[in-house]
Amino acid sequence: MTPTVLTPILDLLDLAGIALFALSGAVLAARLRQTFVTMAFFALVTGVGGGTVRDLLIGAPVFWINDAWVAAVCLGTALIAWFTPVGWWQGKGFDYADGAGLAAYALLGSAKALAYGIPPVPAALMGVITGCVGGIIRDVVAGRPSIIMSPELYVTPAALTAALSVAGILAAPHLGLPEQAAWGLAFASGFALRSAAIRWEWGLPSYGRAREEA
């Protein structure tokens, strides 16, 4: 299958997701009182980590190597973090923005995987990888527990977005609907679930607690 060209909407979602994830990496480095070089590194690996792993797995050219905008966006967000008080980026508002980036990246990752001929289930998994791996790399480099090691709903909203993206993209032609409708539903659903988890602190039961309650 010949890869399709991403639409302007997906291009914008791509850059928005990169910027939000890059900012989360830079802000973490700021909280750790690191140098600007470290902040820029954190911004880059967080912004492109998930997409890089996805592209390597699906056999696509690594997306940011031939796109000068991607590295520029990452470095730009590092500059923003460097010249602004770290307190600006604390609180649930920043968590909601990160949730939007998570949903955008999960949508983009699954759509790109489908465009490269990846079957539906692996394509959805590529969406999850795109949305989550950058943050995992960031946390590992920083030497702190990753959010996926907590019961908080984070991977689940990415999985919901990716699954709905794949289902919607495949079903849209048969239903006579534009793919944009599938993208909107997938993004809104994943972001809504992540927002609800932030607002009401939803989480999945852990293994030990599940056994105790059984």
N, C-alpha and C positions, 0 to 999 in steps of 0.2 A: 504493500500500500504506500502510495506517495504521500509524504507528510504534507498537511495543509498549512497554509500561511496563517499565522495568528491574526486575529482581527484587532483593530485598534482598541476595542474594549478589553480584550485579554492582554494586550500590550500594556495598557494603563494599569490593569490589575497586577500585572507582573512587576512593574516599577513600584507601585504602591506597596506591594508585599515585601519587595526587597528593601525599600526604605524603612518600613516599620520594623522588620527583623534586624536590619543593620543598626537602627537606633537602639533597639533593646540590647544589642551587643555592646555598643559604645557606652550606653548608660551603665551597664554592669561594670565595665572597666573604670568608669568614672567613680562609681561607688567604692571600688577597690583602690582608688587613688593612683591609677596607673598613668603612664606617660601617653602623649598623643599617639605615638607610634603603636602602642598596645591598643589604644582605643580604636585606631584605624584598622588594625588587624582583627580585633573582635567584631567590628562592624562588617568587615568583608566576609569572614568565615561564617558569621551568622546569616548574613544576607544571601550568600550564594551556596551555602553548604548543602541544603536540601536539594536544590535544583541541580547542583553538580553531580550528586550521587544518582539522582533520577536519570540524568542524561547519560551517564556512564552505563547504567543498567539497561536502558532501552536502546543503546547504540546510536544516540544522537550526538552531534557536535556539542561540546560543553557550551551552554548558552551565553556565558559572559565573556568568553575568550575573544570573540569577534564583535562584541558590542561595547563600544567605549562608554555608553551611558551607564552601564551597570556598576562598574568600578567607580565612576564619578559620583553616582548616587550614594554608594557606600561611604566614600570619603567625605562627601558633603554632609551626610548625617553625623559622621564623626566630628566634623567641624562644629556642627550645631550643638552637639553634646559637650564639646570642649568649651564653647563660649557661653553656655547657659548654666544656671544653677541646677545641680542634680535634683533638687527638690521639685523642679518643674515636672520631672518625669516620674514622680512617685504617686502612688494612689491607684484607685481603681480605674480612673480615666485612661491611664496608660495601658492598663490591662485590657480594657475594651478595645483600644487601638491595636494592640497585639492580637486580640481575637479576630479583628477584621483582617489583619495580615495573614493569620492562620487560615481563615476560610478562603481568602483570595488565592493563596498559594496552593491549597489543596485542590481548588477548582482548576487552576492553571495546570498543575502537575498531571491530573487525571486526563484533562483535555489533550494535552500534548502527547501523553502516552497513547491515547486512542488514535491520534493523528499519525503516529508511527507504527500503527498496526498491532499494538499490544492488545491481547484479549481483555475482556471486561474486568475480570477479577484482579489480575495483575495491574491493570491500568488504574483501578481504584487504589490499590496499594501504593502505586507510584505517587498518587495524590497525597496520601498520608506521609510518605517519605519526604516529599517536597515541603510539606507544611511543618514537619516536626524535626527533621534531622539537623537543620541549622542550629536550632536551640539546644539540641543535645550536644553538638560539638562545642558550642559556646560554654555550656555548663561543665563539660569534661575539662576543657582547657582552663576554666576558672577554678577547677577543683571543688566544685560544689555539687550537691545532689540535684539531679535533673528533675524537672517537673513531672516527667513520666514515671518517676519513682514514688510519686504521691498519688493518693486516690482521686485527686482533683480531676474533673473532666477537662481534658486537653486533647489527647489523641482521639477520643470519641467524637468531638465536634468535627475534627479533621476527617475522620472516617465517614461521618454522615455526609459532609460536603462532597467528598470524593465519590461515594456511592451514588448519591443523587445526581452528581455531574455525569457519571458514566451512564446511568439509567436514562437520564433526560436527553443526553446527546444522541443515544442510540434510538430512543423512542420518538424524538421530535419529528423526523421525516415521515414516520408512519402516522403520526397524529396531525400532520399538517401544521405544526407549530415551528416558529423560529428557534434556533439553538439558544438565542439570547434569553428566551423564557426559561429554558432549562438552567442556564447559568445563574439567572437571578434567583430562582427557587433554591438551587443548591447553596449559593452563597448566603442567602437570607436564613436558611434553615441552620446551617453550621454556625453562623455568627449568633443567631438567636440562642442556640444551645450553649455556646461558650459564654454568652452574656448572662444567661440564667445561672450558669455555674459560678460565675464571678459574683453575681448579685446575691444569690442565696447559698453560696458555698456548697454546691452540689458535688458529690463525689461517689465513686464506685466502692462497694464493700471490699475490704481487703480479704485475702485468703484466710488469715487466722480468725478474723471476726466472723466471716461467713460460716466457718466450721463451728465456732462457739454458739452461733445463733441457730444452727441446724438441729 
